[in-house]
Amino acid sequence: MIRKVAVIGGGPAGIVTVYNSIKANEKSDFPIECIGFEAKGKLGGVWSDTPGESFEDYPTTFQRLASLNDEKFATSDRDLFYSKSPLVAPNGHTINLKGLSDTSHSRPLKLARESDLPRDGLFFTTKTGLYDNFFGNVPDELMRFEDTSVHDPQYDAQNSSLSPLIDLARIQQHLHRFINQNKLKNSFRLYTSVEYVDKLGADSWIIVAKRSLPENNHDEWYLERFDAVVICTGHFQMPYVPFYMSRPNEKSTSGTGIHQYNCKFPGNLVHVRDIDSWNHRTLPHFKEKAKYKRILIVGKSFSCMDVLKKIINLRDSVGLEIVISTDIPPSPENKQNPFYWFDVWLSQTDKVILKPQISKFMSDTPSPTVQFVDGTELQGIDNIIFATGYLFSFPFLSSALLDNCKVLITPDPRNLDGMPSNISRITGLYLHTFSIAEPTLAFCGVSSNANFQSFHISAKAIIGAFTKFNKLSYEQKPQDYPYYDSIWRQILPPIDKQLEWSRNRLSQTGNNGSFHFYYPLPSLLKDWLQPCSLLFPEGDNAAKLFPTDSQQLSIKGIEKLRDIFLEVME
């Protein structure tokens, strides 16, 4: 039986998973207890942040990277995650759990708190990529949870110029209402990070958690067993920083000198996750024409558009030069890209200068200078802003477990060292949700499609599958312990069919992040929601998950994004 499930992460994916388990328990004779783990002091994930607050107390991405020594900066996310961890044996690699064998949630091991860990500011920070005057990139009706469909005419009237999109306050209102109405905090352990996850035998999971209450100078470590694990850590935790996140070898881009550059010119490099801090600390000074004159943006993603909207007005008022470095030239003809109009603008405008990929960050020059792959240089750069997105990262999952389950982050073919990037995908999953090799390991939020309904799709499939497993196990009393293939094959397709789904999806999208993204919206409804709905708990109607006019709303939302961007640019 699956009685006790660990839910790792308290963002939208995590709270939706817990909500759906509570809802399913009301109709089930075999209730599932979901215990959520959230490292922050409040739920909401990326949406828990308040722009303009508290950024002084937390290291930025590049401040943390600059503090690492030359040997450490290029290591893997797992090495950074476990650096100085008491779980790591003296050899620096092996996980050692001996000291935790007699611990539990109510009887933890208290250890003096390590401060200034390498992972601080990378994996763990309360600051996110939110900023003042932030608004969502999908319509209001597509950023609602299942039971928060209440319209507010006063809000709609006040924000008609933004409609059908909504601002941050409205998004957080949906979130807080959902959490409070369903008493979801009761199911989560706040200030508690998951440090290690592995299988314990064939039918049990083991989790090592660390509770770090702010008022204490110690951490409380404990070990706990579960019947299943759901990973809900999202895709906006680990910033992707090209050149830094490479392994040093003769052909690798780690030879670009970015670490030396970062150390010599502190504050020059900025990742968009830290844009709120930059907006408040640095941007106001750009009005001093004699001091600031040039910004280089790396990448032409949606985040690049956000940065451009913030700085374009300085182009004329203080003579600011804006340069965009990208290894993917604009493709205005690619209508499969919902933001193709940005490529149209880039190909026609004279307000920004397009440059190819950076080949070298130069630390032996008096002013910040980079060289591009075409041999040209850009000098006197006041800030380089990395609009390069985020990495999928699960360093707390046992490396042996990931290998056995083939749950891997694909390499970016543009990186000569085979390291992943923001366009990587996750392998080994059926419907972006279930580990094909281990169905009691599930993921919610891998395919999020920028709308909150997407979290419900995976969460309902997960809870539905676990609930059906319990019901069938009770009725049929299977004898094939511990794997229970006789039960699982009545719930999920055979492994060869799951692999076939993955291959078909790969042939449609290619080996990149588009694997997890559905556009236009009807493709999501047909190719993902439909097969997932077969697993939903009894009584859950997939047809009610999205508004009947969701396709039109999605189109209007993208058109509004385009109109707002072009209006600001002009």
C-alpha positions in Angstrom: 0.0 0.0 0.0 1.1 3.6 -0.6 0.1 5.3 2.6 2.8 7.9 3.2 4.1 10.2 0.4 6.9 12.8 0.5 6.2 15.9 -1.5 9.4 17.8 -2.0 8.8 21.5 -2.7 6.1 24.0 -1.5 5.6 25.9 -4.7 2.5 25.6 -6.9 3.3 22.0 -7.9 3.8 20.9 -4.3 0.7 22.5 -2.9 -1.4 21.2 -5.8 -0.2 17.7 -5.2 -1.1 17.9 -1.5 -4.4 19.4 -2.3 -5.3 16.6 -4.7 -4.4 14.0 -2.2 -6.6 15.6 0.4 -9.5 15.8 -2.1 -9.0 12.2 -3.2 -8.9 11.0 0.4 -12.5 12.2 0.9 -13.7 9.5 -1.5 -11.2 6.8 -0.8 -11.1 4.0 1.8 -7.3 4.0 1.6 -6.2 7.6 2.5 -2.8 8.8 1.4 -0.9 11.1 3.8 1.2 13.6 1.9 4.0 15.3 3.9 5.4 18.4 2.2 8.9 19.8 2.6 9.7 23.4 2.0 13.1 25.0 2.7 11.7 28.5 2.9 9.5 29.9 5.7 6.4 30.2 3.5 4.7 28.4 0.7 4.4 29.6 -2.9 7.8 28.8 -4.5 8.8 31.6 -6.9 5.6 33.4 -6.1 6.4 33.8 -2.4 8.9 36.6 -3.1 8.1 40.3 -2.5 10.0 42.5 -5.0 12.0 45.3 -3.3 12.4 43.4 0.0 15.2 41.6 1.7 17.7 41.4 -1.2 20.4 42.9 0.9 20.7 39.8 3.1 21.2 37.3 0.3 24.1 36.7 -2.0 23.4 37.0 -5.7 24.3 34.3 -8.1 27.5 35.8 -9.2 28.5 36.9 -5.6 28.3 33.3 -4.6 30.2 32.0 -7.7 32.9 34.6 -7.1 33.5 33.3 -3.6 34.3 29.8 -4.9 37.9 28.9 -5.6 39.1 28.3 -9.1 38.9 24.5 -8.8 35.4 24.5 -7.3 33.5 26.9 -9.6 33.3 24.4 -12.5 32.1 21.4 -10.6 28.7 19.8 -10.8 25.5 20.9 -9.1 25.8 17.8 -6.9 29.3 18.8 -5.7 28.1 22.3 -4.9 25.0 21.0 -3.1 27.0 18.6 -0.8 30.0 20.8 -0.2 30.5 21.0 3.6 27.5 18.7 4.2 27.8 16.4 7.2 26.3 13.7 5.0 29.4 13.4 2.9 32.1 11.0 4.0 35.8 12.2 4.4 36.5 11.0 0.9 34.3 13.9 -0.3 32.0 11.8 -2.4 30.3 8.9 -0.5 27.0 9.7 1.3 27.3 8.5 4.9 24.0 8.0 6.8 25.3 6.1 9.9 24.8 9.0 12.3 21.2 9.3 11.4 20.1 5.7 11.8 18.2 6.4 15.1 16.7 9.7 14.2 13.2 10.7 13.3 11.1 13.8 12.8 10.4 14.0 16.6 13.9 12.9 17.6 16.4 14.7 15.3 20.1 15.0 15.5 21.2 18.6 16.3 24.3 19.9 14.6 25.9 23.3 14.7 24.7 25.3 11.7 27.2 25.8 8.8 27.1 29.3 7.5 28.2 30.6 4.1 27.8 27.3 2.3 28.8 27.2 -1.4 25.2 26.4 -2.3 23.7 29.4 -0.6 22.6 31.9 -3.2 22.5 29.2 -5.8 20.1 26.4 -4.6 18.7 28.3 -1.7 17.6 31.9 -1.6 14.3 33.7 -0.8 14.8 36.0 -3.8 13.5 35.1 -7.2 13.3 36.6 -10.6 10.2 38.7 -9.7 10.5 42.5 -9.8 8.4 45.6 -9.4 5.4 45.9 -11.7 5.7 42.2 -12.7 2.8 40.7 -14.6 2.2 37.1 -15.8 2.6 36.0 -19.4 -0.6 34.0 -19.5 -4.2 35.2 -18.9 -5.9 35.4 -15.5 -8.1 32.3 -16.2 -5.0 30.2 -16.9 -3.3 31.2 -13.7 -6.0 29.9 -11.3 -6.1 26.9 -9.1 -9.0 24.5 -9.3 -11.1 26.2 -6.6 -10.1 29.9 -7.0 -12.3 30.9 -9.9 -13.9 33.9 -8.2 -13.9 37.0 -10.4 -13.2 40.5 -8.9 -15.0 43.1 -11.0 -13.1 45.9 -9.2 -9.8 44.4 -10.1 -10.8 43.9 -13.7 -11.8 47.5 -14.0 -8.6 48.8 -12.4 -6.4 46.7 -14.6 -8.3 46.8 -17.9 -5.1 48.0 -19.7 -3.4 44.7 -18.7 -6.3 42.4 -19.5 -6.4 39.5 -20.1 -3.0 39.3 -18.3 -2.7 39.8 -14.5 -0.2 41.4 -12.2 1.8 39.8 -9.4 -0.7 40.9 -6.7 -3.5 39.0 -8.4 -1.4 35.9 -8.9 -0.4 35.9 -5.3 -4.0 36.5 -4.3 -5.0 33.3 -6.1 -2.2 31.5 -4.4 -2.9 32.6 -0.9 -6.6 32.0 -1.2 -5.9 28.4 -2.4 -3.5 27.7 0.4 -5.7 29.2 3.2 -9.0 27.8 2.0 -7.6 24.3 1.9 -5.4 24.6 5.0 -2.4 23.4 3.1 0.1 24.7 5.5 -0.9 21.9 7.9 0.6 19.4 5.5 4.0 21.1 5.1 7.1 21.3 7.2 8.5 24.8 6.6 12.2 25.7 7.0 12.9 22.1 6.1 15.1 21.1 3.2 15.4 17.6 1.7 19.1 16.7 1.7 19.0 13.1 0.3 16.6 10.7 -1.3 17.1 7.0 -2.1 15.3 3.7 -2.2 15.5 1.6 1.0 15.1 -1.9 -0.3 12.6 -2.6 -3.1 9.5 -1.1 -1.7 10.4 1.8 0.6 12.0 5.3 0.3 14.3 7.0 2.6 14.6 10.8 3.0 17.1 12.8 5.0 15.7 16.2 6.0 17.2 19.2 7.7 15.1 21.6 9.7 16.7 25.1 10.0 14.6 27.3 12.2 15.8 30.9 12.0 15.8 31.4 15.8 18.2 28.5 16.3 22.0 28.4 15.8 21.8 24.7 15.0 20.1 22.5 12.4 18.0 19.4 13.1 18.7 16.4 10.9 16.6 13.3 10.7 15.8 10.3 8.6 12.3 9.3 7.6 10.7 6.5 5.5 8.0 6.9 2.8 6.1 4.7 0.4 6.5 7.1 -2.5 8.2 10.4 -3.4 6.9 13.3 -5.6 9.5 15.9 -6.7 8.0 19.4 -7.0 11.1 21.6 -7.0 10.1 23.5 -10.2 12.4 24.9 -12.8 13.2 28.3 -11.4 15.6 27.4 -8.6 19.1 26.8 -10.1 20.2 29.7 -12.4 21.9 28.6 -15.6 25.1 30.5 -16.1 26.8 29.6 -19.4 30.6 29.3 -19.2 30.6 28.9 -15.4 28.7 25.7 -15.5 31.1 23.7 -17.6 33.7 21.1 -16.7 37.3 22.3 -17.3 38.9 20.5 -20.3 40.9 21.5 -23.3 37.8 22.1 -25.5 35.4 23.4 -22.9 34.1 27.0 -22.8 35.3 27.1 -19.2 38.5 28.5 -20.7 36.6 31.8 -21.3 38.0 33.3 -18.1 34.6 34.2 -16.7 35.6 33.4 -13.1 38.6 35.7 -13.2 36.4 38.4 -14.8 33.8 38.0 -12.1 36.3 38.3 -9.4 38.0 41.4 -10.9 34.8 43.2 -11.8 32.4 42.5 -8.9 28.8 43.4 -9.6 29.3 43.5 -13.4 27.7 40.1 -14.0 24.0 39.7 -13.2 21.6 36.8 -13.7 17.9 37.6 -14.2 17.1 35.8 -11.0 18.7 38.7 -9.2 17.1 41.4 -11.4 15.1 42.8 -8.5 18.3 43.6 -6.6 19.8 45.1 -9.8 16.7 47.2 -10.4 16.9 48.8 -7.0 20.7 49.0 -6.5 22.2 49.7 -9.9 19.6 50.8 -12.5 18.8 54.2 -10.8 22.5 55.2 -11.3 22.3 54.7 -15.0 20.9 58.2 -15.3 24.4 59.4 -14.7 25.4 59.6 -18.3 29.2 60.0 -17.7 29.4 56.9 -15.6 27.2 54.3 -17.4 26.9 53.7 -21.1 26.7 50.1 -22.1 24.7 46.9 -21.2 25.2 43.5 -22.7 22.4 41.0 -22.5 23.2 37.3 -22.9 20.4 35.4 -24.5 17.2 36.5 -26.3 14.6 34.7 -24.2 11.4 36.1 -22.7 13.6 37.4 -19.8 15.5 39.4 -22.3 12.3 41.2 -23.3 11.7 42.0 -19.7 15.1 43.6 -19.3 14.7 45.6 -22.5 11.5 47.1 -21.2 13.3 48.3 -18.1 16.2 49.9 -19.9 15.1 51.0 -23.4 14.1 54.5 -22.2 17.7 55.1 -21.2 18.9 54.6 -24.7 18.0 58.2 -25.7 18.0 59.9 -22.3 21.6 58.9 -21.4 22.9 57.5 -24.6 22.8 53.9 -23.3 24.1 51.3 -25.8 22.3 47.9 -25.6 23.9 44.8 -27.0 22.4 41.3 -27.2 24.7 38.3 -27.5 23.0 35.2 -28.8 24.2 32.0 -30.6 20.7 31.6 -32.1 20.0 34.3 -34.8 16.5 35.8 -34.9 14.1 33.5 -36.8 11.1 35.8 -37.6 9.7 33.2 -40.0 9.3 30.5 -37.2 5.6 30.9 -36.3 5.9 27.8 -34.1 7.5 30.1 -31.6 4.8 31.9 -29.7 7.1 34.9 -29.3 8.2 35.0 -32.9 7.2 38.7 -33.0 10.2 39.4 -30.8 12.5 37.9 -33.4 10.7 40.1 -36.0 11.5 43.1 -33.9 15.1 42.1 -33.4 15.6 41.6 -37.1 14.3 45.1 -37.9 15.3 47.4 -35.0 18.3 49.7 -34.8 17.8 50.1 -31.0 19.9 47.1 -30.1 23.1 45.6 -31.5 23.2 41.9 -32.1 26.4 40.0 -31.5 27.3 36.3 -31.6 28.2 34.1 -28.6 30.9 35.3 -26.2 34.2 33.5 -26.5 36.2 35.2 -23.8 35.7 37.4 -20.7 38.9 39.5 -20.4 40.2 40.2 -16.9 43.5 41.7 -18.1 41.9 44.9 -19.4 41.4 48.1 -17.4 37.6 48.1 -18.1 35.2 45.2 -18.5 35.7 43.7 -21.9 34.5 40.6 -23.8 35.4 39.0 -27.0 32.9 37.3 -29.3 33.4 34.2 -31.5 33.7 36.4 -34.6 36.8 38.0 -33.1 35.3 41.4 -32.3 35.5 42.9 -28.8 33.1 45.0 -26.7 34.8 47.3 -24.1 33.6 49.4 -21.2 30.6 47.2 -20.3 28.8 48.4 -17.3 26.7 45.3 -16.8 26.4 41.9 -18.5 22.9 40.5 -17.8 22.4 36.8 -18.2 18.9 36.2 -19.5 19.7 32.5 -19.7 17.0 30.8 -17.7 17.4 28.0 -15.2 18.5 24.3 -14.9 16.6 21.3 -14.0 18.5 20.0 -10.9 17.9 17.2 -8.5 21.1 16.9 -6.5 19.4 15.5 -3.5 18.4 12.4 -5.4 20.8 9.5 -5.1 23.1 9.4 -8.1 22.7 5.6 -8.3 18.9 6.0 -8.2 19.0 8.5 -11.1 21.3 6.2 -13.1 19.1 3.1 -12.4 15.9 5.0 -13.3 17.5 6.7 -16.3 16.2 10.0 -15.0 18.9 12.2 -16.4 19.2 15.9 -17.5 20.2 15.8 -21.2 23.4 17.6 -22.3 23.2 20.7 -24.5 24.9 19.8 -27.8 26.2 23.4 -28.0 28.3 22.6 -24.9 31.5 20.8 -25.9 31.8 19.2 -22.4 28.3 17.7 -22.6 26.9 19.7 -19.7 23.2 20.5 -19.5 21.7 24.0 -20.0 18.4 25.8 -19.9 17.2 23.9 -23.0 17.8 20.5 -21.5 15.0 18.0 -20.9 14.5 15.2 -18.3 14.7 11.6 -19.6 13.1 8.5 -18.2 9.6 10.0 -17.5 6.2 8.9 -18.8 3.9 11.9 -19.4 6.6 14.1 -17.9 5.4 12.7 -14.6 6.1 9.1 -13.7 9.6 7.5 -13.6 9.2 4.7 -16.1 11.5 2.4 -14.1 10.0 3.3 -10.7 6.4 4.4 -10.6 6.5 5.4 -6.9 8.9 8.2 -8.0 6.9 10.9 -9.6 7.4 14.5 -10.8 5.0 17.4 -10.8 5.8 20.7 -12.6 8.3 19.4 -15.2 5.7 20.3 -17.8 4.2 23.5 -16.5 3.4 25.4 -19.7 3.2 28.6 -17.6 -0.3 28.0 -16.3 -1.4 26.7 -13.0 -3.8 24.1 -14.5 -0.7 22.2 -15.7 0.3 21.4 -12.1 -3.2 19.8 -11.6 -2.6 17.6 -14.6 0.4 15.8 -13.2 -0.8 16.0 -9.6 -4.2 14.4 -10.4 -2.4 11.7 -12.5 -0.1 10.9 -9.6 -2.7 10.8 -6.8 -5.1 8.9 -9.1 -2.4 6.3 -9.9 -1.4 5.9 -6.2 -5.1 5.7 -5.1 -5.9 3.0 -7.7 -2.8 1.1 -6.7 -4.1 0.9 -3.1 -7.6 -0.1 -4.2 -6.5 -2.8 -6.5 -3.9 -4.1 -4.0 -6.7 -4.5 -1.4 -9.1 -6.2 -3.8 -6.6 -8.5 -5.5 -4.1 -9.1 -2.7 -1.2 -9.6 -5.2 1.6 -12.1 -4.4 4.4 -10.5 -6.6 6.0 -8.6 -3.7 7.9 -6.2 -3.8 7.4 -4.8 -7.3 3.7 -5.6 -7.8 3.9 -5.5 -11.6 0.5 -7.3 -11.6 -1.1 -4.2 -10.2 0.9 -1.5 -11.9 0.2 -2.9 -15.3 -3.5 -2.3 -14.7 -2.8 1.4 -14.0 0.1 2.5 -16.2 0.8 1.2 -19.8 3.5 -1.5 -20.1 7.0 -0.2 -20.0 7.5 -0.6 -23.8 4.4 1.6 -24.4 5.7 4.2 -22.0 9.0 4.2 -23.8 7.1 4.5 -27.1 5.3 7.6 -25.9 8.7 9.1 -25.0 10.2 8.3 -28.4 7.2 9.7 -30.2 7.3 12.9 -28.2 11.0 13.2 -28.9 10.5 12.8 -32.6 7.9 15.7 -32.5 10.0 18.2 -30.6 13.7 17.2 -30.8 16.1 16.7 -27.9 15.5 20.0 -26.1 13.3 21.7 -23.6 10.4 21.8 -26.1 9.9 18.2 -25.1 8.1 19.4 -22.0 6.3 22.3 -23.6 3.0 22.3 -25.5 2.0 25.0 -28.0 -0.6 25.9 -29.1 -2.8 25.1 -26.2 -5.0 22.5 -28.1 -1.9 20.3 -28.4 -1.6 20.3 -24.6 -5.3 19.2 -24.2 -5.0 16.4 -26.8 -1.4 15.1 -26.3 -1.0 15.5 -22.6 -4.2 16.2 -20.7 -6.1 13.4 -22.5 -3.7 10.5 -21.6 -3.1 11.9 -18.1 -6.9 12.1 -17.5 -7.1 8.3 -17.7 -5.3 8.2 -14.4 -7.2 10.9 -12.6 -9.0 10.0 -9.4 -12.6 8.9 -9.8 -14.9 11.8 -10.2 -12.3 14.3 -11.5 -13.5 15.7 -14.8 -10.6 16.8 -17.0 -13.0 18.8 -19.2 -13.5 21.3 -16.4 -9.9 21.9 -15.8 -9.5 24.6 -18.5 -12.0 27.2 -19.6 -13.9 26.4 -22.7 -12.4 29.4 -24.5 -8.8 28.6 -23.2 -7.3 28.6 -26.8 -8.7 32.1 -27.5 -7.5 33.3 -24.1 -4.0 32.0 -24.8 -3.9 33.8 -28.1 -5.2 37.0 -26.6 -2.6 36.8 -23.8 0.3 36.4 -26.3 -1.1 39.3 -28.4 -1.2 41.4 -25.3 2.4 40.6 -24.4 3.3 41.7 -28.0 1.4 44.9 -27.8 2.8 45.9 -24.4 6.4 45.1 -25.6 6.1 47.0 -28.8 4.4 50.0 -27.1 7.3 50.3 -24.7 9.9 49.8 -27.4 8.4 52.6 -29.5 
